[in-house]
């Protein structure tokens, strides 16, 4: 009986590596840029195909980031963020599901979203 286990440790992917790998696999990727005024605070890549994400903060002031102190936000965290920060136009009588964003939350890419 072999009691030895093999554990493989891989270096963390950069944001660009994550983006490139997911796009190469044909996944639907949404890029979300979260701002405080004109200052980018959080960059989020949300993989809508497998429902996971990667986020990178560009400030140490956690109140200004999309997910606070969370280093590894979940898909549920993203849904809560979108629910808190975005207003569905559909709630105003439209049926296309376009999101209206406050000034500090901007989406780049993904046809379902607009600023």
Backbone bond lengths (Angstrom), bond angles and torsions (degrees), N, CA, C in turn:
res aa  C-N    CA-C-N  psi(-1)  N-CA   C-N-CA  omega(-1)  CA-C   N-CA-C  phi
1 X - - - 1.444 - - 1.531 108.75 -
2 X 1.336 117.51 128.22 1.453 123.27 -179.66 1.527 109.17 -96.37
3 X 1.317 116.35 114.23 1.458 120.79 -178.99 1.523 112.58 -92.27
4 X 1.310 116.49 0.37 1.464 120.80 -179.86 1.527 109.72 -80.55
5 X 1.300 116.71 133.76 1.451 122.31 174.40 1.511 108.58 -110.89
6 X 1.299 115.41 151.45 1.449 120.44 176.11 1.519 108.37 -106.40
7 X 1.302 115.62 125.42 1.456 121.36 176.94 1.518 106.95 -117.75
8 X 1.318 115.40 125.69 1.452 120.33 179.37 1.522 108.77 -102.60
9 X 1.305 116.85 125.42 1.458 122.25 178.36 1.518 107.29 -109.03
10 X 1.321 114.22 123.45 1.467 119.26 179.53 1.520 109.10 -112.36
11 X 1.309 116.81 145.42 1.462 118.45 177.00 1.533 110.17 -65.85
12 X 1.315 115.63 148.74 1.456 120.62 178.73 1.523 109.57 -64.09
13 X 1.335 115.69 138.01 1.457 120.34 177.89 1.522 109.87 -74.12
14 X 1.310 115.41 142.66 1.463 119.42 171.97 1.525 107.80 -72.36
15 X 1.298 115.77 168.27 1.474 119.92 178.42 1.526 110.47 -59.72
16 X 1.321 116.64 -42.91 1.465 120.31 -178.69 1.534 111.30 -67.20
17 X 1.334 117.24 -37.26 1.464 120.57 177.54 1.532 110.32 -66.07
18 X 1.318 116.58 -42.09 1.471 121.67 177.51 1.531 109.52 -59.45
19 X 1.341 115.80 -49.44 1.464 121.24 -179.54 1.531 111.12 -59.58
20 X 1.316 116.87 -49.00 1.466 121.15 -177.76 1.528 111.52 -62.83
21 X 1.327 117.35 -42.81 1.469 121.09 -179.25 1.528 111.09 -63.80
22 X 1.321 116.14 -44.15 1.474 119.55 -178.96 1.518 111.62 -67.68
23 X 1.308 117.57 -41.40 1.470 120.24 178.44 1.525 110.64 -66.32
24 X 1.342 117.26 -37.58 1.465 121.32 178.55 1.528 111.36 -63.71
25 X 1.330 116.62 -28.85 1.463 121.28 178.14 1.523 112.18 -83.99
26 X 1.332 116.49 -0.65 1.455 120.56 178.72 1.520 114.27 80.86
27 X 1.332 117.05 17.97 1.458 120.86 -179.00 1.529 110.97 -76.87
28 X 1.320 115.72 153.13 1.457 121.57 176.16 1.531 107.37 -86.80
29 X 1.321 116.16 111.97 1.459 122.00 -173.20 1.520 110.02 -113.89
30 X 1.311 115.68 131.53 1.453 121.91 177.67 1.517 108.23 -109.53
31 X 1.324 117.16 129.48 1.461 122.31 176.89 1.524 107.61 -102.54
32 X 1.326 115.89 123.53 1.462 121.78 -179.03 1.515 107.90 -120.62
33 X 1.313 115.96 127.41 1.464 121.27 177.45 1.522 107.47 -113.32
34 X 1.321 116.36 121.49 1.459 122.80 -177.31 1.528 109.02 -105.76
35 X 1.329 115.87 120.75 1.461 121.83 -173.05 1.525 112.50 -114.05
36 X 1.312 114.81 154.69 1.453 123.31 164.14 1.522 104.94 -115.43
37 X 1.320 116.60 99.64 1.465 120.14 -171.55 1.516 108.78 66.64
38 X 1.326 117.06 -121.90 1.471 122.02 178.48 1.524 112.35 -98.06
39 X 1.323 117.77 5.29 1.467 121.44 -175.75 1.531 109.78 -100.05
40 X 1.328 115.82 120.92 1.461 121.10 176.62 1.523 108.94 -69.00
41 X 1.340 116.53 121.85 1.465 120.92 -179.33 1.520 112.06 -103.87
42 X 1.351 117.89 -38.68 1.461 121.19 -179.15 1.521 109.85 -142.94
43 X 1.322 115.73 133.79 1.464 122.75 171.17 1.518 106.73 -107.33
44 X 1.338 116.14 130.23 1.462 121.75 -178.12 1.517 108.85 -125.80
45 X 1.330 116.73 130.99 1.461 122.30 167.42 1.519 106.39 -109.83
46 X 1.316 116.25 117.37 1.461 121.74 -178.81 1.524 108.86 -110.27
47 X 1.321 117.21 116.79 1.458 123.39 179.77 1.526 107.99 -87.68
48 X 1.322 115.53 102.01 1.460 120.69 -176.75 1.521 112.50 -73.54
49 X 1.327 117.82 -15.42 1.459 121.57 -179.62 1.528 111.22 -73.67
50 X 1.331 116.91 -47.99 1.467 120.47 -177.94 1.529 112.68 -110.11
51 X 1.324 116.04 3.56 1.469 122.88 176.32 1.532 112.96 57.24
52 X 1.329 115.19 55.93 1.449 120.18 169.18 1.520 108.32 -138.31
53 X 1.321 116.40 173.79 1.447 118.68 -175.31 1.510 111.32 -153.00
54 X 1.296 113.83 166.09 1.462 122.84 174.40 1.523 105.85 -133.59
55 X 1.329 117.03 134.96 1.459 121.59 179.66 1.524 109.75 -131.79
56 X 1.320 115.10 144.15 1.463 120.68 177.68 1.523 108.47 -133.23
57 X 1.329 115.44 127.36 1.461 120.85 179.30 1.516 110.49 -90.80
58 X 1.329 115.37 144.53 1.457 121.38 178.54 1.530 111.17 -115.27
59 X 1.320 116.44 16.56 1.459 122.51 175.18 1.519 108.81 -143.86
60 X 1.307 116.66 152.02 1.467 121.54 175.64 1.521 111.47 -91.31
61 X 1.331 117.23 -5.18 1.454 122.66 -179.37 1.526 107.43 -86.34
62 X 1.338 116.63 92.95 1.463 122.68 -170.04 1.524 114.40 -59.01
63 X 1.321 117.18 -26.56 1.466 120.12 179.02 1.526 110.71 -63.68
64 X 1.317 116.80 -25.24 1.463 121.27 -177.91 1.532 113.54 -93.21
65 X 1.333 117.85 1.22 1.462 120.55 -179.46 1.525 110.75 -95.60
66 X 1.308 116.44 163.13 1.458 121.52 -177.40 1.531 112.56 -67.39
67 X 1.326 117.57 -34.96 1.464 120.63 -173.80 1.526 113.61 -122.71
68 X 1.319 117.43 18.33 1.460 120.15 179.32 1.519 111.61 63.61
69 X 1.336 117.46 -131.70 1.458 122.15 -176.92 1.524 113.63 -83.37
70 X 1.319 118.27 -5.95 1.473 120.50 -176.94 1.526 110.50 -66.45
71 X 1.321 115.63 122.54 1.471 120.57 178.06 1.513 111.71 -84.52
72 X 1.339 116.97 -31.05 1.456 122.04 -177.91 1.535 109.78 -125.33
73 X 1.326 116.98 75.47 1.461 119.31 -178.65 1.530 111.59 -66.52
74 X 1.313 115.49 150.23 1.463 121.88 -179.94 1.527 109.92 -95.81
75 X 1.328 115.60 173.37 1.459 121.06 175.91 1.535 109.56 -61.17
76 X 1.330 116.42 -36.94 1.464 121.00 178.13 1.526 110.58 -64.15
77 X 1.328 116.93 -37.82 1.469 120.65 176.20 1.529 110.30 -61.80
78 X 1.332 116.47 -41.27 1.461 120.59 178.06 1.521 110.59 -63.33
79 X 1.325 117.02 -44.25 1.464 120.33 179.37 1.525 111.11 -60.99
80 X 1.336 116.58 -41.46 1.463 120.34 177.52 1.522 111.11 -64.55
81 X 1.326 116.49 -42.11 1.461 121.52 177.90 1.524 110.48 -59.01
82 X 1.334 116.33 -48.55 1.461 120.38 -179.12 1.531 111.08 -64.30
83 X 1.324 116.10 -39.19 1.458 120.65 179.96 1.528 111.07 -64.43
84 X 1.323 116.54 -41.39 1.457 120.89 -178.82 1.522 112.68 -74.13
85 X 1.332 117.19 -36.39 1.467 121.29 -170.80 1.520 114.79 -99.91
86 X 1.340 118.01 -13.21 1.458 121.00 -173.58 1.524 110.52 -120.44
87 X 1.296 115.12 150.81 1.456 121.19 177.63 1.523 107.47 -118.31
88 X 1.323 116.89 121.81 1.455 119.64 178.79 1.523 110.97 -72.35
89 X 1.315 116.13 127.16 1.459 120.55 175.45 1.525 109.23 -62.09
90 X 1.325 115.92 -29.81 1.458 121.04 179.59 1.528 110.57 -55.55
91 X 1.326 117.52 -33.02 1.459 121.29 178.10 1.521 111.42 -67.73
92 X 1.317 117.31 -16.83 1.459 122.09 179.08 1.528 111.52 -97.55
93 X 1.329 117.51 12.07 1.450 120.04 176.54 1.518 115.15 105.39
94 X 1.325 118.34 -6.80 1.462 120.71 177.22 1.522 108.82 -84.00
95 X 1.316 117.24 158.91 1.458 119.93 -178.99 1.516 113.14 -117.94
96 X 1.325 117.42 2.00 1.470 118.80 -176.75 1.526 113.25 -85.48
97 X 1.323 119.48 -6.46 1.462 122.06 176.23 1.507 114.61 71.33
98 X 1.341 118.40 20.72 1.462 121.05 178.88 1.520 108.69 -73.04
99 X 1.318 116.51 142.41 1.460 121.27 179.50 1.516 110.81 -97.18
100 X 1.322 115.64 138.74 1.450 121.54 171.65 1.521 106.33 -103.17
101 X 1.315 116.81 128.46 1.457 121.12 -172.14 1.520 111.24 -108.70
102 X 1.337 117.20 145.35 1.462 118.61 168.50 1.527 108.20 -66.97
103 X 1.320 117.07 165.14 1.465 120.83 -174.75 1.517 114.25 -59.43
104 X 1.341 118.05 -28.29 1.464 119.58 -175.35 1.524 113.02 -87.68
105 X 1.313 118.37 5.67 1.461 121.28 -178.85 1.519 108.47 -131.17
106 X 1.322 117.28 114.42 1.466 121.40 -176.24 1.521 109.91 -125.42
107 X 1.312 115.91 140.87 1.450 121.01 176.46 1.518 109.19 -107.29
108 X 1.321 115.52 139.61 1.455 121.35 175.70 1.516 106.25 -125.04
109 X 1.299 118.38 117.87 1.450 122.15 -177.85 1.513 111.40 89.48
110 X 1.301 117.01 158.75 1.460 121.32 -179.11 1.510 110.53 84.91
111 X 1.296 116.80 109.52 1.460 121.72 -173.89 1.520 113.19 -66.51
112 X 1.320 117.31 -19.31 1.462 119.71 -176.49 1.538 112.74 -77.86
113 X 1.319 117.30 -5.91 1.446 120.10 -174.43 1.515 111.28 -123.76
114 X 1.301 115.57 148.47 1.460 120.24 174.59 1.522 109.31 -144.52
115 X 1.334 116.41 165.47 1.465 120.56 -179.30 1.520 109.97 -103.75
